[in-house]
Amino acid sequence: MQVIDLKGKKGLVVGIANEHSLAWSAAKHFRNAGADLALTYLNDKAKAYVKPLSTEAEASLFLPCDVSKPGELEAVFGEIKAKWGRLDFLLHSIAWARKEDLHGRLTDCSAEGFAESMLISVHSFIRMAKLAEPLMEHGGSLMTMSYYGAEKVVDHYNVMGPVKASLEASVRYLAHELGRKSIRVNAISAGAVATRAASGIEHFDELLNETVRKAPLRRTVEACEVGRAALMLASDYASAITGETLHVDAGFHIEGMVFH
């Protein structure tokens, strides 16, 4: 019987906020498959929630990482280089928008708010790809988290729609550029899951109900299902998959306007 084995692999997970985070579910799957992990936390407030998870995952590195602070992301990769000398996979699971932009119309989004959201939610992944490239001499896997709102309009997703669309386009271009070095780049478009990040979206409960009504599987997805998809993409089972947006959403994205 074949099982996914990441023994000896070194992985970085950025974006765990608490035990409900999709990034945490992925980290658990990576660790259960035998990978050595580096985990990050946003700030001192978040550290209290993430530290116990780092201990549970037996993380080799536990580091602060606020991508908006100069030097913090570079310091993370510096520590990885010093301790491991290489990196096999990376999961980027961070997104941010000003509250007034997330809750307001895209039409009213300020230039400053839009730029900040793009820098934190998208360009941070590009920066991670650049920093990871020299540590992936024998290839590797870069992953990020997206959502259906990147493809179609989702009420109340607002500015994050175009931001996630940019993230998915960046995945394709990074895959094109890094493929010759056997570095794969993919996004996971996760269905609606009740996480801390999702709680910032207005009327999120309505979105969960709509998923149950519309998705072919007639249910929402669980964090563990997203984590298993990340595990697969981190492994050699996905050795020929790159530039892809993998939907883990109970089929919600295929339905369009269906009349019952």
Buried (B, 14 or more C-beta within 10 A) or exposed (E): EEEBEBEEBBBBBBBBBBBBBBBBBBBBBBBEBEBBBBBBBBEEEBBEBBBEBBEEBEBBBBBBBBBEEEEBBEEBBEBBBEEBEBBBBBBBBBBBBBEEBBBBEBEEBEEEBBEBBBBBBBBBBBBBBEBBBEBBEEBBBBBBBBBBBBBEEBEBBBBBBBBBBBBBBBBBEBBEEBBEBBBBBBBBBBBBBEBEBBEBBEEBEEBBEBBBEBBEEEEBBBBEBBBBBBBBBBBEEBEEBBBBBBBBBBBBBEEEEEEE
